[in-house]
Amino acid sequence: MSAKKGDLNLMIPGADGWEIWTGSAMSGFQQHASTNHLLALDVTGIPSGAVAMAVPVREVFAVPFRAQTDDLSLLGDLAAMQLEKSGNRPALDGGQLTDHFVYATTPEETHLTAVVMNPPSEGKLPRKSPDQFDISPRCLPLPEGRVVVWSELGRWVFGVGKPGGALYFQCLSGERLDLRAGNEIGLALTQLRLQGLLTDIPEGVVVWSHGSASDARPEELEALSRGLGIPTSSSPRPNPTWPEPPSRLLPADVRAERLAVRGKRNRNLMIAALAVVYLGVVAYLFFDLKKTKAVAAKVKFNADAVSAEASLLDRHRSKWDELRPVVETDYHPLELFLSIYKALPNTDDDRYIRFKKLTFLNQFKEIEDELRVAREIVLEGFADLENQPQISKYAKNLKSSPDLDDFEWTNPPETTDKRSGKLTFTYVGGATE
């Protein structure tokens, strides 16, 4: 079965493996396939079209809290502070691994849940990069006033719902539902009540079943109920949906792939634009050159006009020199970028230095009563603290590069960025012709 046009292919963790559902939030989702693959990389047969991935609870850490403000613009920074206080700082260079979700607001405060996602390890992402990411509890209708327990990829998880979304969710430490699991859930509920995020004790526990051998047995439900002290019942897991708007989660691997595609498209457009300009200049110069040749032929028959026509030819040569930064490849930014890239000390396995910004400037300046081409390259980059020797090596490579021997480089010492903790540097190369 193939997905309809405009449908979303939702990958959601099932009890024993990944499931594929197709549909939309408006029309609902229908199950396309159920697998026993625990790794998303092993899942095949995903229909064509956009892919959305629900991240399992085991890969996410949730921190619910109350913010003493109703200014939504401050919530991102407050959520980051709460995650850092709880010891859950996102991995550096891991992409967009944090987000926050508001589920209640009052004139004086906002109730929300901050989440941080583990960087996906080998095999945790499907072969086709998902277009969107979210967390699995937001893709399932968690009823308010009850604790919901369900199985994801062979692990038991639980969540507490609110009308505006998922208040809290966690992966249980044990492999079975028993007294210890009930105590673990009870400890989390107590913490939520102490924070003022949960006012009433949940009416009961709902354990979702999947129609498989991994479903909870009656004796497990009884043990869970005794450990938690509230009634426990079982019901089939409802069909998933896709939240709107989805989260801002975007792991680094997927973001890098998108940037590479976008960069390739922009480079193609730039090359096409340069080609049009180049052909236009060549056509103009071709016809202008034909005209100059005709004038030169006429000069041969008119000795009195030799001086005036020679002046015209000199002006033409001057115009040609002015066009050198456009028509000669040595001035092209792509050629200079390639030379700068070759000087990097990076290897196939290690990227010690990364570019932040490159600026190329070609302009005419009057130097010593003569109009000359002034060229300038401003190179901004950064590296981790342990890669400081590589920055010095890169500065030497720039000065010794035969492709950049026209440039004289100014290499001030690198500085430390207070926000990211990385070493940043700015090198300036200048040349005059």
Helices and strands as residue ranges (DSSP letters): E 8-13, E 18-24, E 28-34, G 40-42, E 51-55, G 57-59, E 60-67, G 72-74, H 75-85, E 95-96, E 98-105, E 110-117, E 132-135, G 136-139, E 146-152, E 155-162, E 165-171, H 179-194, E 204-209, H 218-228, E 232-236, E 250-251, H 252-301, G 303-305, H 306-322, H 324-327, G 329-331, H 333-342, E 353-367, E 370-383, G 385-387, H 388-400, G 402-404, E 408-410, E 415-416, E 423-432
